[in-house]
């Protein structure tokens, strides 16, 4: 990004401070302002921001925190004024893994019977609106897994990703072995999971785990919020369809995926947003007549 671009981004997000999402959202089953382990706010129009808030534990993940995150995500997902969401932690840690204290006394019987860790992926994969994870500091074990559940992953150069579960005698349990392999390939995923090797932000971007890598934590959060604000400015129905189409590419063979995409594409010609967009939201850099010809 050039200097002018960085200056513009800072100006556009000057009200955002890294650990200061203080604007309360509307009430849910638990008032957002009364969350104990997270902060929920709306730093920009159309953007819902959730910040892990267990600084003394480096945002270690445990069931009460996950329940609060799920509640806040549901609230934002159902809020018509919100078009996209951001999930982040602190400058030191996005989330440094699962809280060992919660796992210490688990047995096979209790973990299996209570389906331990299932709640971690109960909401994020089913969100209708896009979610961006802004990762700074440690994203290890469950923290890495939670970050990968988002639709887009941004990080800073100081971010550290890893799946060190083997050192505890277990394996990733929140889809780490599945999502990491899809993101960076089998060889690198095997290397990280079997050796406990971690990677920094720049490598995460190079190997496809992160969409963008920023120079520092503040720019990472600002970039995530700026992208969420841009996404929120687009048609909600088209955004939802685009998210569904991309996600289906991970599940369907190419031919079926193309057919699914085309059905959604055709369906959007019946939306009011498409009609308005075709008439008045053509980007200045495009020739209006040529775009109309392509769409027709």
C-alpha positions in Angstrom: 0.0 0.0 0.0 1.4 3.4 -0.9 1.8 6.3 1.6 -1.3 8.1 0.4 -3.3 4.9 0.7 -2.1 4.4 4.3 -2.9 8.0 5.2 -6.4 7.6 3.7 -7.0 4.5 5.7 -5.9 6.1 8.9 -8.1 9.1 8.3 -11.1 6.9 7.5 -10.6 4.8 10.6 -9.2 7.5 13.0 -11.9 6.7 15.5 -10.8 3.1 15.9 -8.3 2.3 18.6 -6.9 -1.2 18.9 -8.4 -2.3 22.2 -11.3 0.1 22.5 -14.5 -1.2 20.9 -16.8 0.5 23.4 -20.0 1.3 21.4 -22.7 -1.0 22.7 -24.9 -3.0 20.5 -28.6 -3.6 20.9 -29.7 -6.0 23.6 -29.6 -9.8 23.1 -30.1 -12.6 25.6 -27.3 -10.9 27.5 -26.7 -7.1 27.2 -23.6 -6.6 25.0 -22.3 -4.1 27.6 -22.5 -6.8 30.3 -20.4 -9.4 28.6 -17.7 -10.6 30.9 -15.2 -12.1 28.4 -15.7 -10.1 25.2 -16.4 -6.6 24.0 -19.1 -5.9 21.4 -19.2 -2.6 19.4 -20.0 -1.0 16.1 -17.0 1.2 15.2 -18.3 2.0 11.7 -21.7 2.0 10.0 -22.8 -1.5 9.2 -19.9 -3.1 11.1 -20.2 -5.3 14.1 -16.9 -5.8 16.1 -16.3 -8.5 18.7 -13.1 -8.4 20.7 -11.9 -11.2 23.0 -11.3 -9.7 26.5 -9.3 -12.0 28.7 -6.0 -10.2 28.7 -4.5 -12.0 31.7 -5.1 -15.3 30.0 -4.0 -14.2 26.6 -7.6 -14.6 25.5 -7.5 -18.4 26.1 -10.7 -19.9 24.9 -13.2 -21.6 27.2 -16.9 -22.4 27.1 -18.2 -19.2 28.8 -16.3 -17.0 26.3 -17.5 -19.1 23.3 -21.1 -18.8 24.5 -20.7 -15.0 24.6 -19.1 -14.9 21.2 -21.9 -17.0 19.7 -24.5 -14.8 21.3 -22.9 -11.6 20.0 -22.5 -13.1 16.5 -26.1 -14.1 16.4 -27.2 -10.6 17.5 -25.1 -9.0 14.7 -26.2 -11.5 12.2 -29.9 -10.8 12.9 -29.3 -7.0 13.1 -30.5 -5.5 9.8 -28.2 -2.5 10.3 -25.1 -4.7 10.3 -23.7 -6.0 7.0 -20.4 -7.6 8.1 -18.5 -8.5 11.3 -15.0 -8.5 12.6 -13.6 -10.8 15.2 -10.3 -9.8 16.9 -8.3 -10.1 20.1 -5.5 -8.0 21.6 -2.2 -6.9 20.2 -0.5 -9.7 22.2 -2.9 -12.5 21.4 -5.9 -13.1 19.1 -6.4 -16.2 21.3 -3.5 -18.3 22.6 -5.4 -21.6 22.5 -7.9 -23.4 24.6 -7.9 -22.8 28.4 -6.0 -25.8 29.8 -7.8 -25.5 33.1 -11.1 -26.4 31.3 -9.5 -29.5 29.7 -7.5 -30.8 32.6 -10.2 -33.0 34.1 -11.9 -34.1 31.0 -12.2 -37.9 30.4 -13.1 -39.6 27.1 -16.6 -40.3 28.5 -17.3 -36.6 29.5 -15.7 -35.1 26.4 -17.6 -37.5 24.1 -20.9 -37.4 25.9 -21.0 -33.6 26.2 -19.5 -33.1 22.7 -16.8 -30.9 24.1 -15.7 -28.1 21.8 -18.7 -28.5 19.4 -20.1 -25.2 20.5 -17.0 -23.5 19.0 -18.3 -24.1 15.5 -22.0 -24.0 16.2 -22.5 -20.5 14.9 -19.6 -19.1 12.8 -20.0 -21.6 9.9 -23.7 -20.8 9.7 -23.5 -17.0 9.7 -25.4 -15.4 6.8 -23.2 -12.3 6.9 -19.4 -12.2 6.2 -17.0 -12.4 9.1 -13.4 -11.2 9.1 -10.9 -12.3 11.7 -8.2 -9.7 12.5 -5.3 -11.7 14.0 -2.5 -10.2 16.0 -0.1 -11.9 18.3 -0.7 -15.5 19.1 -3.3 -17.6 17.3 -2.5 -21.1 18.6 -4.5 -24.3 18.8 -8.1 -23.3 19.1 -7.2 -19.7 18.4 -5.9 -20.6 15.0 -9.0 -22.8 14.4 -11.4 -20.0 15.3 -9.6 -17.5 13.1 -9.8 -19.9 10.2 -13.5 -20.3 10.6 -14.0 -16.7 9.4 -14.7 -15.9 5.7 -11.6 -13.7 5.5 -8.5 -13.8 7.6 -6.3 -10.7 8.0 -3.2 -10.6 10.2 -0.2 -8.4 11.1 3.4 -9.3 10.7 3.6 -10.1 14.4 0.9 -12.7 14.3 1.9 -16.3 15.1 -0.2 -19.2 13.9 0.2 -22.8 15.1 -1.5 -26.1 16.0 0.6 -27.4 18.9 -2.0 -29.9 20.2 0.3 -32.9 19.9 2.5 -31.5 22.7 -0.6 -32.0 25.0 -1.2 -35.5 23.7 -4.3 -34.6 21.6 -4.9 -33.3 18.1 -6.8 -30.3 16.8 -10.5 -30.7 17.7 -12.2 -27.7 16.1 -11.5 -28.5 12.5 -7.9 -27.4 12.5 -6.7 -30.4 10.6 -9.4 -29.8 8.0 -9.3 -26.1 7.4 -5.6 -25.7 7.7 -5.0 -28.4 5.1 -7.5 -26.7 2.7 -5.9 -23.4 3.2 -2.2 -24.2 2.9 -2.1 -27.7 1.5 -1.3 -31.1 2.9 2.5 -30.8 3.1 2.6 -27.6 5.1 -0.4 -28.6 7.3 1.3 -31.9 8.1 4.5 -30.0 9.0 2.7 -27.6 11.3 0.5 -30.2 13.0 3.0 -33.0 13.4 6.0 -30.9 14.5 4.1 -28.1 16.3 5.9 -25.6 14.1 4.3 -22.1 14.0 4.4 -19.5 11.2 4.4 -15.7 11.3 2.1 -13.3 9.5 4.0 -12.8 6.3 4.3 -16.6 5.7 0.6 -17.0 6.5 -0.1 -14.6 3.7 2.3 -16.2 1.3 0.9 -19.7 1.8 -2.7 -18.6 1.5 -3.8 -18.8 5.2 -4.2 -15.0 5.4 -5.8 -12.8 2.7 -3.6 -9.8 3.8 -0.8 -9.2 6.2 -0.4 -5.7 7.7 2.7 -4.1 9.2 1.3 -3.8 12.7 -1.7 -4.6 14.9 -3.4 -1.3 14.5 -3.3 -1.3 10.7 -4.6 -4.9 10.8 -7.7 -3.9 12.8 -8.3 -0.8 10.7 -8.0 -2.8 7.5 -10.5 -5.4 8.7 -13.0 -2.8 9.8 -12.5 -0.8 6.6 -13.1 -4.0 4.5 -16.2 -4.9 6.6 -17.6 -1.4 6.1 -17.1 -1.7 2.3 -18.8 -5.1 2.3 -21.7 -3.7 4.4 -22.2 -1.0 1.7 -23.0 -3.6 -0.9 -26.3 -5.4 -1.5 -27.0 -7.7 1.4 -28.7 -10.3 -0.8 -25.9 -10.3 -3.4 -23.3 -10.5 -0.6 -25.0 -13.5 1.0 -25.2 -15.2 -2.4 -21.5 -14.5 -3.1 -20.6 -16.0 0.3 -22.7 -19.1 -0.4 -21.2 -19.6 -3.8 -17.6 -19.4 -2.6 -18.3 -21.8 0.3 -19.9 -24.3 -2.1 -16.7 -24.4 -4.0 -15.2 -26.2 -1.0 -17.9 -28.8 -1.0 -19.0 -29.5 -4.6 -17.2 -30.8 -7.7 -16.5 -28.1 -10.3 -19.4 -28.8 -12.6 -22.0 -28.8 -9.8 -20.3 -25.7 -8.3 -20.6 -23.8 -11.5 -24.3 -24.7 -11.9 -24.9 -23.6 -8.3 -23.2 -20.3 -8.9 -25.1 -19.7 -12.2 -28.5 -20.3 -10.5 -27.7 -17.7 -7.9 -26.4 -15.3 -10.6 -29.7 -15.7 -12.5 -31.8 -15.3 -9.3 -30.2 -12.0 -8.5 -31.6 -10.5 -11.6 -34.9 -10.6 -9.8 -33.7 -8.5 -6.9 -34.3 -4.8 -6.4 -30.7 -4.2 -5.5 -29.6 -5.5 -8.9 -31.9 -3.2 -10.7 -30.8 -0.2 -8.7 -27.1 -1.1 -9.1 -27.4 -1.5 -12.8 -29.0 1.9 -13.1 -27.0 4.0 -10.7 -24.0 2.3 -9.0 -21.7 1.7 -12.0 -18.1 2.3 -11.0 -16.7 5.5 -12.5 -13.8 3.5 -14.0 -16.1 1.4 -16.1 -17.8 2.3 -19.3 -21.5 2.3 -18.5 -22.6 1.1 -22.0 -20.1 -1.7 -22.1 -21.1 -3.0 -18.6 -24.8 -2.9 -19.7 -24.0 -4.9 -22.8 -22.1 -7.5 -20.7 -25.0 -7.8 -18.2 -27.5 -8.0 -21.1 
